[in-house]
Amino acid sequence: MTYRVSFVCTGNICRSPMAESVFRARVEEAGLGDRVEVESAGTGGWHEGDGADPRAVAVLAEHGYGTDHVARRFQASRFARLDLVIALDSGHRKALRHLAPTEQDAEKVRLLRSYDPAAGADLDVPDPYYGGLDGFEECLEMVEAASEGLLAAVREEVEGRAI
């Protein structure tokens, strides 16, 4: 049985594709690639059909991550096939919980940085879109820091399921 995770930000061209790429790499490194499916989407449809922001692609590539990404909008119907929906900031979490068809679906929504014990009280990943490369580097650092804790949580769920 496949465990499915979706990362969600605003337009699905910066933060969520970066998180998708990093987490997919962690899943593969952990040998869980055949049991965990990773995707991303945006709360809005402004960039549907576009690739990831070139700055996100450049920062990912510089750090050894690939991305083959086409932006899409998160639809409420996605909840039915997902096990975990990872919001990149509290605004996304609120929008996703509002969009959730059931309370059970709303409970699938978590903030990415809640998986980083060093994150402190501010669990939002800032939007790098209107800034320079340094914002994308900061985003990547936050995503990488949270990915280890997220991987541990997903591994626990996956190992608790029958193959």
Buried (B, 14 or more C-beta within 10 A) or exposed (E): EEBBBBBBBBBBBBBBBBBBBBBBBBBEEBEBEEBBBBBBBBBBBEBBEBBBBEBBBEBBEEBEBEBEBEBBBBEEEBBEEBBBBBBBBEBBBEBBBEBBEEEEBBEBBBBBBBBBEEBEEEBBBBBBBEEEEEBBBBBBEBBBBBBEBBBEBBBEBBEEEEE
